[in-house]
Amino acid sequence: MHIEASMPSKTRFLVFAASIVILVGIFYFVDPRLTSIDPQKAAVQNANYAIDDKDYNKAIRILIDATKEYPRNADMRYTLGLAYAGLNQTQYMMSQYLEAIRIDPYHVSALFALGQNYLVSGNYDFASQMLGRLQIACNSGKGCHERDMLSGMISREKSLQQNNPAQ
């Protein structure tokens, strides 16, 4: 008799637990912008959502607050650079990318972004330095795609410079 009385409560518990799992799944599909429970990752995710929505000021507010608590997070600095880029604030953008690689010398996204920006500004030596760091990152198994893209961009730019020396 004791076993029969406990079965319904176990069944109810299982149904309740399954319902919770289903609800969480439904909320995720309704709003896939659920963020990580890790506050550092959540800040970067929320800032990226704001950047996707072109709300760069919101992204900057999120990340400035987060970097006060986590000043050594290279992803936050890189994403903060993206937000400043969205506002065409090049000096702040570059300083955040540089801070990201100061924290993590082989932060692939920051190295690639810096390389692109150095290339656009005509600073081929610094662009080549970023390419060199991307090569080291690639040797360790990350950033090979970015290395190849930056290498191609540098090659094209040098070729254009050779074909149009007056510029």
N, C-alpha and C positions, 0 to 999 in steps of 0.2 A: 504494500500500500504506500509506503514511503517513496518508493521509486516512481510510482505512477503520479504522485502529487508533485514530485520535483521535475518531471518531464515537461509539463507545460511551461514552467518558469524558464527552463533551459531553452525551450523552443522560442519563447518570447524574447529571450535575450539574443538568440541567433537572428531572429527576424529584425529586432531592433538594430543590431550591429550591421546587418546587411543593408538596412534602410539608410543608415548613416553613410556607409560606403557609397551607395547609389546616389544619395543627395550630394555628397562631395563631388562625385563624378559629374553630375548634372551641372552643378555650379561651375565646375571647371570648363565644361563645354560651352556654357552660357557666357562665362567671363574667363577666357583663357589667360587673363592678366593677373591671375593669382600669383603671388610672389613667394619667394623662398621664405622659410622661417628664419634663415640666417639674416640678421639685420644688415650686414654689409652687402650681401647679394641682393637683398630686397631693395636697398637704396639704389643700387645700380639698375636693377630691373625697372623700378618706378621711374627713375630718370630716363631710361631708354623709352619707356612708354610715353613720357612727356615729350621727348625729342621726336618720336614717331608722330605725335599729335602737333608737332611744330610749336609746342609751348616751352621754348628754350629757357625762359625765365624761371618757370616752375622747376625744370630739371636742374638749373643752377642752384636754386634755393635748396632743393633736396640734397644735392651733393655737397654744397658748402656746409650744411648742417652735419651731414654724415662724415665729412673729412675732419671736422672738429673732434669727433669721437674716434675716428679711424684714420689718422693722418698717413699711415703707411700702406694704404690700399691703392695699388697702381691702377686697378680697373676703375675705381672712382675718379682718379685724376684723368685718365684717358677719356672717360665718358664726360667729365666736366669740360674737357677740351672740345669734345664734339658739340656740346651745348653752346660754348662760346663761338665755335665755328658757325653754328646756325644763326648767330647774331652778328656775324662778320666781325667779331672782335679778335682779330688775328693775334695780337700780342698776348692776350690772355689765353687763347687757344694754344699757342706755341709753349707758353710757360707751363701749362698743365700737361702737355705731351712730354715736355722735358722732365717735369716732376715725376711722371709715370715711369720714365726710363731711369731716373735717378733711383727710384724705389726698386724697380725691376729692370736691370740693364738689357734684358732680352724680351721685353713686353712687345710682342709681335705687332699688335695693332698700333701702338704708339710709334714704334720704329717705322712702320709703313707710312703712317700719317705724316710723321716728320720728314721722311724721305720725299714724299710727294710734295710737301710744302717747300722744302729746300729746293727741289727741282723747279717748281713753279717760280720761285724767286730768283732762279739762276745760280743758286749756290750748289754747284755740282760736287764740290769736295765733300760738303756735309751730307748731301744725298748719297754719295758713294760710301761714306762712313756708316750711314744707316743700313745700306745694302750689305756692308761687311758684317754688321751685327745680325742682320737677318740670316746671313749665311751661317753664322755660328749657331743661331737658333735652329735653323734647318738641320744642321748636323746633329742636333740633339732630338730631332723628330718633330719640330713644330715650326710653322712659318714658311714652309717651302713655297707654297702658293704665293704668298706675299713677296717673298724674295724674287720669284720669277716675274711677277708683275712689275715690281720696282726696277728690276734689271732691264726689262723690256722698255719701260718708260725712259730710263736713263739712256739706253742705246738709241732710241728714237730721237730723243732730245739732242744727243751728241751728233747724230747724223744730220739733223736739221741745221745745227750750228755749223757743221762743216760745209753743207750745201749753200748756206746763206751767211757767209762770214760778216757781212755788213751789219747784221742785227746784233 
